[in-house]
């Protein structure tokens, strides 16, 4: 069963330690235990034992431990030391962005940070340390014992995920219709029919182009419609720039994709607002996703045309009115982003039912049912998180600042409406090692355009 993790020898470790203490005395027993632990580290991280399955590291701040999973199997554990009071290590979902065997801190007086594995560009990392007490002691990084840090450095690759939580958690298997799965070839298909299939695909493509040319402004029911293109990143588009051809997205490129589904509270929403204002003739200026004077004046002109109080600021009321006036249909509360190898592939709006309730913070990884095969299954974690108030968020807060309880992962997936065109496109890209993150917070400031996966920084309620 996929949710049962195979941990060889773990159950016997406490008993073996007790026997050692009783038979040979405390100092010698501790030395033997340390020797055995070092031997175990060397075995699991030897180059010949490198895993072909996705690596996931889970750090527990409460327990001051790190656990390393290969696929759904626990490989090894170690003690760690996280950030002390005033420098608390952030919780959330991260991935290894950079690795340096010899590194010095550019924040704390060139302090050595050997075997550094960077988690954020703002300065959080895993690294070796001579001081790893059984309590928080760092300035925010996760300190690792020397031998473990060196072996972990050799075991991981850029992009491996690191989840940091308070209370210890383990991933569990999940199946849901709203997750993504590689397309299945129809039964009975013959390999020799490739030429016929190619001809058919060509005819379908030509028919699609003809329809698109004849009805550029038409809305497609059940699709995103002509108003939302699948966008490639958040860069400013030069009006005179020739349209870029979308990259080919097929399973010929085996690299895993990173997917984020979140609320539309950031730059992508501002850019859509600017586009609608310009389409309606209110002249918002460049569609760059930044709120400037031109956009503010355009909003005031639009508000007056709708007999609204002129504020010049973004609000859900303005967003909904603009969608109605521009013929784009109901306002979509959510947004989906797709990246591969730290680069944006596309993003587009998605729907969220019951938008007044939080989605919660969830992280899922795709694993191969059989190593080397296309069939996958998903495992997931749900992280404690308290959404922040935002004038663009539809989440309802009570007078004491609380929200309804964050749902579990299945309830969150039930409420996400992903257009068929987007779903089919992502299904064609999903391979083992791909991941899906869900959040209420929009794009994190840590999720920049300078080479990151999607980073979720959570706000556990107990930290308030």
ZAMARGU-4260 file (C-alpha; in steps of 0.2 Angstrom, whole numbers, plus 5000, padded with zeros to 4 digits):
<rodrens>
0) 5000/5000/5000 | 5008/5016/4995 | 5004/5026/5011 | 5014/5013/5021 | 5032/5019/5022
5) 5046/5005/5022 | 5058/5009/5035 | 5070/4995/5038 | 5078/4993/5055 | 5070/5009/5063
10) 5059/4999/5075 | 5074/4990/5082 | 5085/5005/5085 | 5079/5010/5102 | 5080/4992/5108
15) 5097/4990/5102 | 5103/5006/5110 | 5095/5000/5127 | 5105/4983/5126 | 5121/4992/5122
20) 5119/5004/5137 | 5116/4989/5149 | 5130/4978/5142 | 5145/4989/5139 | 5142/5005/5149
25) 5137/5023/5143 | 5153/5030/5135 | 5156/5015/5125 | 5138/5012/5120 | 5137/5030/5114
30) 5153/5028/5104 | 5146/5012/5096 | 5129/5021/5092 | 5139/5036/5084 | 5149/5024/5073
35) 5134/5014/5068 | 5125/5031/5063 | 5140/5036/5053 | 5141/5020/5044 | 5122/5021/5040
40) 5124/5038/5032 | 5138/5032/5021 | 5128/5018/5015 | 5112/5027/5010 | 5122/5041/5002
45) 5135/5031/4992 | 5135/5036/4974 | 5131/5019/4969 | 5115/5020/4980 | 5108/5036/4972
50) 5089/5035/4971 | 5081/5037/4954 | 5065/5042/4963 | 5061/5060/4968 | 5069/5065/4985
55) 5059/5074/4998 | 5066/5081/5014 | 5054/5085/5029 | 5061/5096/5043 | 5052/5096/5059
60) 5056/5112/5070 | 5047/5104/5085 | 5057/5089/5085 | 5073/5097/5078 | 5075/5083/5065
65) 5076/5081/5046 | 5069/5065/5037 | 5074/5060/5019 | 5062/5051/5008 | 5066/5043/4992
70) 5049/5041/4984 | 5038/5035/4998 | 5052/5026/5007 | 5060/5034/5022 | 5079/5033/5019
75) 5087/5041/5034 | 5085/5054/5048 | 5096/5066/5057 | 5096/5079/5071 | 5096/5097/5065
80) 5097/5115/5073 | 5085/5128/5067 | 5083/5147/5069 | 5082/5153/5087 | 5070/5166/5094
85) 5070/5182/5083 | 5077/5172/5069 | 5064/5158/5067 | 5067/5147/5052 | 5052/5149/5040
90) 5039/5135/5038 | 5032/5130/5021 | 5037/5122/5005 | 5055/5125/4997 | 5067/5117/4985
95) 5085/5117/4983 | 5090/5132/4972 | 5109/5131/4973 | 5122/5120/4980 | 5140/5126/4985
100) 5153/5114/4993 | 5162/5130/5000 | 5151/5144/5004 | 5152/5159/5016 | 5138/5170/5023
105) 5136/5187/5015 | 5125/5192/5029 | 5134/5186/5045 | 5152/5192/5043 | 5157/5179/5030
110) 5153/5164/5042 | 5158/5148/5034 | 5143/5137/5028 | 5150/5122/5020 | 5140/5110/5010
115) 5127/5124/5008 | 5110/5119/4999 | 5100/5135/4996 | 5082/5136/5000 | 5078/5154/4997
120) 5087/5169/4989 | 5084/5179/5005 | 5096/5168/5014 | 5089/5152/5021 | 5099/5136/5018
125) 5103/5118/5024 | 5122/5118/5028 | 5135/5109/5039 | 5139/5116/5056 | 5151/5112/5070
130) 5137/5117/5082 | 5121/5107/5081 | 5113/5107/5098 | 5097/5099/5101 | 5088/5116/5101
135) 5086/5131/5089 | 5102/5140/5088 | 5105/5147/5071 | 5100/5163/5062 | 5087/5155/5052
140) 5096/5142/5042 | 5095/5123/5046 | 5111/5117/5053 | 5116/5099/5049 | 5130/5088/5058
145) 5146/5087/5048 | 5145/5069/5040 | 5127/5070/5037 | 5128/5087/5028 | 5142/5080/5017
150) 5133/5064/5012 | 5116/5073/5010 | 5125/5086/4998 | 5130/5071/4987 | 5113/5063/4988
155) 5102/5077/4982 | 5100/5087/4966 | 5095/5105/4962 | 5076/5105/4963 | 5073/5092/4977
160) 5059/5098/4988 | 5061/5103/5007 | 5046/5104/5017 | 5048/5113/5034 | 5034/5111/5047
165) 5032/5113/5066 | 5025/5096/5071 | 5032/5081/5062 | 5022/5075/5047 | 5023/5061/5035
170) 5016/5061/5017 | 5002/5050/5012 | 4995/5043/4996 | 4979/5052/4988 | 4969/5049/4973
175) 4957/5063/4966 | 4949/5067/4950 | 4956/5085/4950 | 4974/5079/4950 | 4984/5077/4935
180) 4988/5061/4926 | 4998/5056/4910 | 4985/5053/4896 | 4982/5034/4893 | 4983/5027/4876
185) 4967/5019/4870 | 4967/5000/4872 | 4970/4991/4856 | 4980/5005/4847 | 4993/4998/4835
190) 5010/5006/4833 | 5009/5005/4814 | 4995/5018/4814 | 5007/5032/4818 | 5005/5039/4800
195) 4986/5039/4800 | 4987/5048/4817 | 4998/5061/4811 | 4987/5065/4796 | 4972/5066/4808
200) 4981/5077/4820 | 4986/5089/4805 | 4968/5090/4799 | 4962/5094/4817 | 4975/5107/4819
205) 4971/5115/4803 | 4952/5115/4807 | 4956/5123/4824 | 4966/5137/4815 | 4952/5140/4803
210) 4940/5142/4817 | 4951/5153/4827 | 4954/5165/4812 | 4935/5166/4809 | 4930/5169/4827
215) 4945/5178/4835 | 4934/5187/4848 | 4922/5172/4851 | 4920/5164/4868 | 4921/5145/4870
220) 4909/5137/4882 | 4919/5126/4893 | 4936/5133/4888 | 4945/5148/4894 | 4939/5159/4880
225) 4948/5171/4869 | 4951/5183/4883 | 4963/5173/4892 | 4979/5167/4883 | 4990/5154/4891
230) 5004/5166/4897 | 5022/5163/4898 | 5028/5173/4913 | 5025/5190/4921 | 5037/5200/4910
235) 5032/5217/4902 | 5027/5214/4884 | 5033/5227/4871 | 5017/5232/4861 | 5028/5231/4845
240) 5035/5214/4850 | 5031/5200/4838 | 5021/5187/4847 | 5031/5172/4854 | 5028/5155/4849
245) 5023/5144/4864 | 5035/5131/4868 | 5031/5113/4863 | 5025/5104/4878 | 5025/5085/4876
250) 5032/5071/4886 | 5047/5071/4874 | 5054/5083/4887 | 5055/5071/4903 | 5059/5085/4916
255) 5046/5086/4929 | 5035/5102/4930 | 5030/5112/4946 | 5012/5118/4947 | 5005/5131/4959
260) 4986/5134/4961 | 4983/5150/4972 | 4972/5165/4973 | 4973/5179/4961 | 4980/5192/4973
265) 4996/5198/4964 | 5003/5205/4948 | 4994/5193/4936 | 4977/5201/4942 | 4984/5219/4940
270) 4989/5215/4923 | 4972/5208/4918 | 4964/5223/4926 | 4975/5234/4915 | 4971/5224/4899
275) 4952/5226/4902 | 4953/5245/4906 | 4963/5247/4890 | 4951/5236/4880 | 4936/5247/4886
280) 4945/5263/4881 | 4950/5269/4899 | 4969/5270/4895 | 4978/5261/4909 | 4995/5263/4901
285) 5007/5248/4900 | 5000/5231/4905 | 5015/5228/4916 | 5006/5221/4932 | 5011/5236/4943
290) 4999/5249/4950 | 5005/5266/4944 | 4996/5283/4942 | 4990/5279/4924 | 4981/5263/4931
295) 4974/5272/4946 | 4967/5286/4935 | 4960/5273/4923 | 4951/5265/4937 | 4943/5281/4943
300) 4937/5284/4925 | 4929/5267/4925 | 4922/5269/4942 | 4913/5285/4937 | 4906/5276/4921
305) 4899/5263/4933 | 4892/5276/4945 | 4904/5269/4959 | 4913/5280/4971 | 4929/5285/4963
310) 4943/5277/4973 | 4957/5274/4960 | 4962/5258/4969 | 4959/5239/4965 | 4945/5230/4973
315) 4935/5214/4971 | 4920/5225/4965 | 4931/5234/4952 | 4937/5217/4946 | 4920/5210/4945
320) 4913/5225/4936 | 4927/5225/4923 | 4924/5206/4919 | 4906/5210/4916 | 4909/5225/4906
325) 4922/5217/4895 | 4912/5201/4892 | 4924/5190/4900 | 4911/5181/4911 | 4912/5179/4930
330) 4927/5184/4939 | 4939/5169/4942 | 4946/5169/4960 | 4961/5157/4957 | 4976/5156/4946
335) 4987/5142/4940 | 5005/5143/4936 | 5017/5130/4928 | 5036/5130/4928 | 5049/5118/4922
340) 5068/5119/4927 | 5064/5136/4936 | 5057/5144/4921 | 5039/5149/4918 | 5029/5139/4905
345) 5012/5146/4906 | 4999/5153/4918 | 4980/5156/4917 | 4965/5160/4928 | 4955/5145/4937
350) 4939/5145/4947 | 4937/5143/4966 | 4920/5138/4972 | 4915/5145/4989 | 4929/5158/4988
355) 4925/5165/5005 | 4933/5149/5013 | 4952/5147/5013 | 4960/5133/5003 | 4973/5130/5015
360) 4992/5126/5011 | 4995/5109/5003 | 5009/5100/4994 | 5009/5085/4982 | 5022/5076/4973
365) 5019/5063/4958 | 5028/5046/4960 | 5030/5032/4948 | 5019/5017/4951 | 5034/5007/4944
370) 5051/5014/4942 | 5054/5019/4924 | 5035/5018/4919 | 5023/5032/4915 | 5009/5028/4927
375) 5010/5039/4943 | 5001/5041/4959 | 5001/5056/4971 | 5007/5059/4989 | 5002/5074/4999
380) 5005/5084/5014 | 4994/5098/5022 | 5003/5112/5031 | 4995/5123/5045 | 4993/5140/5038
385) 4983/5156/5042 | 4979/5166/5027 | 4983/5185/5028 | 4969/5198/5025 | 4969/5206/5008
390) 4958/5218/5000 | 4959/5207/4984 | 4955/5191/4994 | 4937/5185/4995 | 4941/5175/5011
395) 4929/5181/5025 | 4937/5185/5042 | 4928/5186/5058 | 4929/5201/5070 | 4944/5192/5080
400) 4953/5190/5063 | 4950/5171/5062 | 4944/5161/5047 | 4934/5145/5045 | 4946/5130/5047
405) 4957/5126/5033 | 4950/5111/5023 | 4959/5095/5020 | 4967/5092/5003 | 4953/5082/4996
410) 4940/5097/5001 | 4952/5110/4993 | 4954/5100/4977 | 4935/5098/4976 | 4933/5117/4975
415) 4946/5120/4961 | 4938/5122/4943 | 4952/5119/4930 | 4947/5122/4912 | 4948/5107/4901
420) 4961/5115/4889 | 4973/5118/4904 | 4970/5101/4912 | 4974/5092/4896 | 4989/5102/4893
425) 4996/5099/4910 | 4992/5080/4909 | 5003/5079/4894 | 5017/5086/4904 | 5016/5076/4920
430) 5030/5064/4924 | 5036/5057/4941 | 5044/5070/4951 | 5032/5084/4946 | 5023/5093/4960
435) 5008/5103/4964 | 5007/5117/4978 | 4990/5125/4984 | 4989/5141/4994 | 4979/5156/4998
440) 4993/5168/4997 | 4996/5172/4979 | 5014/5172/4973 | 5027/5172/4987 | 5040/5186/4987
445) 5052/5172/4987 | 5045/5165/4971 | 5054/5177/4960 | 5058/5177/4941 | 5077/5174/4945
450) 5076/5155/4945 | 5065/5147/4958 | 5052/5134/4960 | 5036/5139/4969 | 5039/5143/4987
455) 5025/5143/5000 | 5029/5152/5016 | 5016/5147/5028 | 5010/5156/5044 | 5006/5143/5057
460) 4992/5150/5069 | 5003/5147/5084 | 5016/5159/5078 | 5005/5174/5079
</rodrens>
